[in-house]
Amino acid sequence: MAQKRGNMKNRTMMQYFEWYLPKNRLHWKRCEVQAEELSKAGINMVWLPPAYKGAAGDASVGYDVYDTYDLGEFNQKGTVETKYGSKEEYLRAVAAFQKHGIAVLADIVLNHKMGADSTENVEVVEECATDRNKDISEKQQIAAWTRFDFPGRGDKYSAFHWNASHFSGTDWDDAGKKGGIFRFEGKIWNRDTDTENGNYDYLMGADLDMDNREVVEELINWGKWYFDTVHMDGFRLDAVKHISFDFYLEWLKRMREHTHTELFTVGEYWSKETERLTHYLDATEHSLSLFDVPLHFHFLTAATSDGNYDMSKIFEDTLTGVDPEHAVTFVDNHDTQPGQALYSFIPAWFKPIAYALILLRNVGVPCVFYGDYYGIPHDRVAPVRELKTLLKIRECYAYGEEKLYLDDTSLIGFTRLGDEEHPGSGIAVLCTDSISGTKKMYVGERFAGKKMIDAMNGVEAPVVIGKDGFGEFRVNGGSVSVWVTEEVGEILYTELE
């Protein structure tokens, strides 16, 4: 079942966390307090971090999943609350966002489990790290951390206890105190996964065996419980390239049947290759969207090429370029920020350009990163000061037909012609990765004789639109200019003051 798109083009998402949030258990309270402000800023969807107990207790960001039924309610892993707070605070945060018109996406991490309660002796074969189809050992026995009995929770909410039969492999032999990739005897890696390293089913921890029907049914039952408890509006799915492609096709179908709602869903398939993303979308019958990872890397290349990148190709071979209806665009996230495994942080000078390109066009669902909006104190990263202006322009004025001017290796732009439904709408956007310049662009005859000004405050002189609806717009070197009418400029100045 294809994911229904609805009014996707006006959805604006924020990833409402970054990796180094302090472990003071205050984040859910922060969400509740900030919900109204975010709504006024133009955010109408938030992706919240994993809310369940991780192996690292209150130091866990949430991806080292221990107990998905513990939302900060039970004394497990040395704490009742998670890093972000208690179950009650989480539920209040979700309700506060929804009260202010902000849909909530829950982060779903079902690839692996970590922090088991005890070990089991398991027959395994060690696999080559760079070719998971190649055995590098004879059959051997290891002590694997695969028993999950949840002594702090007991059987409340679920009596399902995990053991070695529910997993296909792990990365640690506790008897030999040795790391490796150990495939359990009698198990095979899921074949319909990403082909990196030969087969990329295994990622970390104790790898869930999606060929085991008990596992699939338990994950479906948990998903139903989670929705009935939290009443989220959709999902962000972690590490989908490591899970059998047909799993989420079934899981989402069952969730939508249970909830009778759309459950907007975006998956994380981390690959620079657009063909891998489109293959996954085909395999899952377009039942979800995917983050446009190739576009993120286009931004990175453009920002680090000393002005030698061909900006006319910024959207070529990206998900936005080939399947915009299923693209969630982003500039950075918790994995790409400094210090993280997928570090590929976009340089500060290019961020306003990148955000203008995802927020003001009429394609994709853009996702703003918490660390760009608020900054990252851990690494002394300042907020992107232009973000609030760009968000307000998106919310109120980036409407109507789009005209693209991707006709130069450095200086590119686009316009939105506005519509009757949104007073003052209609914009012109011009950016460059190198020297300053001008470009003649069409904004429509209804703007004839009007003055437009640069809302980014980079170019001082206004542009007067000709009778033919064209204007000669300017941008300074290595920057972006966003042109709005003088009247809109005054409104923006007042509202954002």
C-alpha positions in Angstrom: 0.0 0.0 0.0 1.6 3.2 -1.1 2.0 5.9 1.5 -0.7 8.5 1.0 0.9 11.9 0.5 -1.9 14.3 1.4 -0.7 17.9 1.8 3.0 16.8 2.0 4.4 19.9 0.4 3.5 22.0 3.4 4.9 19.7 6.0 8.0 21.0 7.8 9.7 18.5 10.1 12.3 19.1 12.8 14.5 16.4 14.2 14.1 17.4 17.8 17.3 16.2 19.4 21.1 16.0 18.8 23.5 13.4 20.1 25.0 15.4 22.9 21.9 16.6 24.7 22.8 16.6 28.4 21.7 13.5 30.4 19.6 15.6 32.8 16.3 13.8 32.0 14.8 17.2 31.0 14.3 16.8 27.3 10.6 15.7 27.4 9.9 18.7 29.6 11.8 20.9 27.1 9.5 19.5 24.3 6.4 20.3 26.3 7.5 23.9 27.0 8.8 24.6 23.4 5.8 23.1 21.5 4.0 26.4 21.1 7.2 28.3 20.0 8.0 25.6 17.4 4.5 25.8 16.0 4.8 29.6 15.7 8.2 29.1 14.0 6.5 27.1 11.2 7.3 23.5 12.4 4.3 21.2 12.0 6.1 17.8 12.5 8.7 16.6 14.9 10.8 13.5 15.0 11.5 12.6 18.6 14.4 10.4 19.8 13.9 6.7 20.7 11.9 6.8 23.9 12.6 3.4 25.3 15.3 2.1 27.7 18.7 1.6 26.2 21.6 -0.5 27.4 23.4 2.6 28.7 20.5 3.6 30.9 20.1 7.4 31.3 23.3 7.9 29.2 21.6 6.2 26.2 20.7 8.3 23.2 18.3 5.4 22.4 19.8 3.3 19.7 21.3 0.7 22.0 17.9 -0.8 22.5 17.3 -2.8 25.6 13.5 -2.8 26.4 11.1 -1.2 24.0 8.3 -1.5 26.5 10.1 0.6 29.1 9.4 4.2 28.3 11.0 5.5 31.5 8.8 3.6 33.8 10.9 0.7 35.3 14.1 0.5 37.3 16.3 -1.1 34.6 19.9 -0.4 33.6 20.4 1.7 36.7 17.6 4.2 36.2 13.9 4.6 36.0 13.9 7.6 33.6 15.6 7.5 30.3 18.1 10.2 29.3 15.1 12.3 28.2 12.8 11.8 31.2 9.9 9.7 32.4 7.1 7.9 30.6 4.6 10.4 31.9 6.7 13.3 30.7 7.1 11.7 27.3 3.3 11.3 26.9 2.8 14.9 28.0 5.4 16.1 25.4 3.6 14.2 22.6 0.2 15.6 23.7 1.7 19.2 23.9 3.0 19.0 20.3 -0.3 17.7 19.0 -2.2 20.3 20.8 -0.2 22.9 18.9 -0.8 21.3 15.5 2.6 19.5 15.4 2.5 15.8 14.3 4.9 13.5 16.2 7.1 10.8 14.6 8.4 8.1 17.0 11.9 6.8 16.3 11.6 3.0 15.8 14.8 0.9 16.3 14.0 -2.8 15.6 17.2 -4.0 14.0 19.0 -5.2 17.1 19.0 -5.4 20.9 21.8 -4.7 23.4 22.4 -5.0 27.1 21.1 -8.5 27.6 20.5 -9.8 31.1 22.5 -13.0 30.7 24.5 -15.1 28.2 23.8 -18.3 26.4 26.1 -20.8 24.8 25.6 -20.7 21.1 27.1 -22.5 18.1 28.4 -20.0 15.6 30.5 -19.5 12.5 32.6 -16.3 12.3 32.1 -14.2 9.2 34.5 -11.9 7.3 33.7 -8.3 8.3 34.0 -7.1 4.7 32.3 -10.1 3.1 29.5 -11.4 5.2 29.0 -14.3 2.7 32.4 -15.7 3.6 33.0 -17.9 6.6 36.4 -17.5 8.3 36.1 -20.1 11.0 34.9 -23.6 11.7 31.8 -24.1 13.8 32.6 -23.0 17.4 30.7 -22.2 20.6 30.6 -18.8 22.2 28.9 -17.2 25.1 26.5 -14.7 23.5 24.5 -12.0 25.3 21.1 -13.0 24.1 18.8 -13.5 27.2 16.5 -10.6 27.7 14.2 -11.3 30.7 13.6 -7.7 31.8 13.7 -8.3 35.6 12.8 -4.7 36.4 9.6 -4.9 34.3 8.7 -8.6 34.6 5.9 -9.5 32.3 4.0 -6.2 32.4 2.8 -5.2 28.9 4.4 -8.4 27.4 5.5 -11.8 28.6 7.8 -12.3 25.6 11.3 -13.1 26.7 14.1 -13.1 24.1 16.7 -15.8 23.7 19.2 -17.0 21.1 16.6 -18.5 18.9 15.3 -15.0 18.2 18.6 -13.7 16.8 20.7 -14.5 13.8 24.1 -13.2 15.1 26.1 -11.1 17.4 29.5 -9.3 17.7 30.9 -10.5 21.0 32.0 -13.8 22.6 31.9 -13.3 26.3 33.7 -16.5 27.0 36.7 -15.7 24.8 36.4 -12.0 25.4 36.7 -11.6 21.6 34.9 -9.4 19.1 33.8 -10.5 15.6 30.8 -11.1 13.5 29.3 -14.4 14.6 26.5 -15.9 12.6 24.5 -18.4 14.7 24.5 -22.0 13.5 21.3 -22.9 11.5 20.7 -19.2 10.8 21.3 -17.2 7.6 21.5 -13.5 7.1 18.4 -12.0 5.6 19.1 -11.9 1.8 17.0 -8.9 0.9 19.1 -6.3 2.5 21.8 -3.9 1.3 24.6 -5.6 -0.5 27.4 -3.5 1.2 30.0 -5.9 2.8 28.4 -8.7 0.7 25.3 -8.7 2.9 24.5 -5.9 5.5 21.9 -7.7 7.6 24.3 -7.6 10.6 24.9 -4.1 12.1 25.5 -4.3 15.8 24.4 -6.0 19.0 22.2 -9.1 18.9 20.7 -9.0 15.4 17.0 -9.8 15.3 16.1 -12.8 13.1 13.3 -11.5 10.9 12.9 -15.0 9.4 11.6 -16.1 12.8 7.8 -15.7 12.9 7.8 -15.3 16.7 10.0 -12.3 16.3 7.9 -10.6 13.6 4.6 -11.2 15.6 6.2 -9.8 18.8 7.3 -6.7 16.9 3.8 -6.2 15.5 2.2 -6.7 18.9 4.7 -4.2 20.4 3.9 -1.7 17.6 0.2 -1.9 18.4 0.9 -1.4 22.1 3.2 1.5 21.5 0.6 3.3 19.4 -2.2 2.6 21.8 0.0 4.0 24.6 1.6 7.0 22.9 -0.8 7.9 20.0 2.0 9.2 17.8 1.2 10.3 14.2 3.9 8.4 12.4 7.4 6.8 12.5 11.0 7.4 11.7 12.5 3.9 11.0 16.1 3.3 11.9 18.6 1.4 9.8 16.2 0.0 7.2 18.9 -1.2 4.9 20.0 -3.8 7.5 16.5 -5.3 7.8 14.8 -7.7 5.4 13.1 -5.3 3.0 9.7 -7.1 3.3 9.6 -6.7 7.1 8.5 -3.1 7.2 6.1 -3.6 4.3 4.2 -6.0 6.5 4.8 -4.1 9.8 3.5 -0.8 8.4 0.5 -2.5 6.8 -0.4 -4.1 10.1 0.1 -0.8 12.0 -2.1 1.1 9.6 -4.8 -1.5 9.8 -4.7 -1.3 13.6 -4.7 2.5 13.8 -6.9 3.3 10.8 -4.5 6.3 10.1 -1.9 7.2 7.5 1.0 7.0 9.9 3.4 9.1 7.8 6.7 7.2 7.8 10.3 8.0 6.8 13.1 5.4 6.7 16.8 5.9 7.2 18.6 4.1 4.3 22.1 5.4 4.6 23.5 5.3 1.0 24.9 7.8 -1.4 23.5 5.8 -4.3 20.0 6.9 -5.3 19.4 3.6 -7.1 19.6 1.7 -3.8 17.0 4.1 -2.3 14.6 3.7 -5.3 15.1 -0.1 -5.2 14.0 -0.1 -1.5 11.0 2.1 -2.3 10.0 -0.3 -5.0 10.5 -3.3 -2.7 8.3 -1.8 0.0 5.7 -0.7 -2.6 6.3 3.0 -1.7 4.7 2.5 1.7 7.1 5.0 3.2 9.4 7.8 2.4 13.2 7.9 2.7 15.7 10.5 3.8 17.5 12.0 0.7 21.0 10.9 1.7 22.5 11.6 -1.7 21.4 15.2 -1.6 23.1 15.6 1.8 26.4 14.5 0.2 25.8 16.8 -2.8 25.6 19.6 -0.2 28.9 18.4 1.4 30.7 18.2 -1.9 29.5 21.6 -3.0 30.6 23.1 0.3 34.1 21.6 0.2 35.1 22.0 -3.4 36.4 25.6 -3.3 33.8 26.8 -5.7 34.5 24.1 -8.3 31.3 22.1 -7.8 28.8 22.2 -10.6 25.8 23.7 -8.8 23.5 23.1 -11.8 23.7 19.4 -10.8 22.8 19.8 -7.1 19.6 17.8 -7.5 20.7 15.4 -10.1 20.9 11.7 -9.1 19.2 12.5 -5.7 15.9 11.1 -4.4 14.5 14.7 -4.7 15.4 14.6 -8.3 13.9 11.2 -9.2 11.1 10.6 -6.7 10.3 13.8 -4.9 7.0 12.5 -3.6 9.0 10.1 -1.3 11.9 12.3 -0.4 12.5 13.7 3.0 15.3 16.3 2.6 17.8 17.3 5.3 21.1 19.1 5.8 22.5 17.3 8.8 21.4 15.0 11.6 22.6 13.3 14.8 24.7 10.8 12.8 26.5 13.4 10.7 27.3 15.9 13.4 30.9 16.2 14.8 32.1 13.1 16.6 29.6 10.6 15.2 30.1 7.5 13.1 28.7 9.1 9.9 30.4 12.4 10.4 29.8 14.6 7.3 28.8 17.9 8.8 28.0 20.6 6.3 30.3 23.7 6.8 28.6 26.6 8.4 28.9 29.0 5.4 26.9 26.6 3.2 24.1 25.8 5.6 21.9 28.8 4.7 22.2 27.8 1.0 21.3 24.2 1.7 18.4 25.1 3.9 17.0 27.5 1.3 17.2 24.7 -1.3 15.2 22.3 0.9 12.8 24.7 2.6 11.7 26.9 -0.2 11.2 24.6 -3.1 7.9 22.7 -3.8 9.4 19.2 -3.6 10.1 16.9 -0.7 9.4 17.1 3.0 12.2 19.1 4.6 13.7 18.2 8.0 15.5 20.8 10.1 18.1 19.5 12.5 17.9 20.5 16.2 21.6 21.2 16.3 21.3 23.7 13.4 18.3 25.4 15.1 19.6 25.6 18.6 23.3 25.0 18.1 25.5 22.2 19.6 27.2 23.4 22.7 29.3 20.2 23.0 31.2 21.2 19.9 30.7 25.0 20.1 28.6 24.9 17.0 26.4 28.0 16.7 22.8 28.0 15.5 22.1 28.8 11.8 20.9 32.3 12.3 19.0 32.4 9.0 16.9 29.4 9.8 14.0 31.2 11.5 13.6 33.6 8.6 13.7 30.7 6.1 11.1 28.8 8.1 8.8 31.7 8.2 9.1 32.3 4.5 8.3 28.7 3.9 5.3 28.7 6.1 3.8 31.9 4.7 5.2 32.8 1.3 6.8 29.9 -0.5 3.8 28.9 -2.6 2.7 28.7 -6.2 4.2 27.4 -9.4 8.0 26.9 -9.4 10.4 28.1 -12.0 13.9 26.5 -11.9 17.1 28.3 -13.0 19.7 25.5 -12.6 21.5 26.8 -15.6 25.0 27.8 -14.3 27.8 25.9 -12.7 27.9 28.4 -9.8 24.9 30.7 -9.8 21.6 28.9 -9.5 18.1 29.9 -8.5 14.4 29.3 -8.5 11.2 31.3 -8.1 7.8 30.6 -6.6 5.0 32.6 -8.3 2.7 32.7 -5.3 -1.0 32.0 -5.1 -4.3 33.7 -4.1 -4.7 31.6 -1.0 -1.6 33.0 0.7 -1.4 36.9 0.7 2.0 38.2 -0.2 3.3 34.8 -1.4 5.8 34.6 -4.2 9.6 34.6 -3.8 12.8 34.5 -5.7 15.9 32.5 -4.5 19.4 32.9 -5.8 22.5 31.2 -4.5 26.2 30.7 -5.4 29.0 28.6 -4.1 31.6 31.0 -5.4 31.5 34.6 -6.7 28.6 37.1 -6.6 26.4 37.6 -9.6 23.0 38.3 -11.0 20.3 36.3 -12.8 17.2 37.3 -14.6 14.3 35.3 -13.2 10.5 35.3 -13.6 8.2 35.9 -10.7 5.0 36.8 -12.6 3.3 39.8 -14.1 1.3 40.4 -10.9 4.5 41.6 -9.3 5.1 44.1 -12.1 6.3 47.5 -10.8 6.8 46.1 -7.2 10.0 46.3 -5.3 11.5 43.1 -3.9 14.1 43.0 -1.1 16.6 40.4 0.1 15.1 38.9 3.3 18.6 37.5 4.1 19.9 41.1 4.3 22.8 40.3 2.1 22.0 42.6 -0.8 20.9 46.1 0.1 19.5 47.4 -3.2 15.9 46.4 -4.0 14.9 44.9 -7.3 12.0 46.4 -9.3 10.0 43.8 -11.2 9.4 44.7 -14.9 6.1 44.6 -16.8 7.0 41.2 -18.1 7.3 39.8 -14.6 11.1 39.4 -14.7 13.6 40.8 -12.3 17.4 41.0 -12.3 18.3 39.5 -8.9 21.6 39.6 -7.2 23.5 37.4 -4.7 26.7 38.0 -2.9 29.6 35.5 -3.1 29.2 32.2 -1.3 25.7 33.0 0.0 22.0 32.9 -0.7 19.5 35.7 -1.3 15.8 35.3 -0.8 13.7 38.0 -2.4 10.2 39.0 -1.1 8.1 42.0 -1.6 8.8 45.1 0.5 5.6 44.6 2.4 6.5 41.0 3.3 10.0 42.1 4.3 8.5 44.5 6.8 6.2 41.8 8.2 9.2 39.4 8.5 11.3 42.1 10.3 8.5 42.7 12.8 7.6 39.1 13.4 11.2 37.9 13.8 12.4 40.8 15.8 
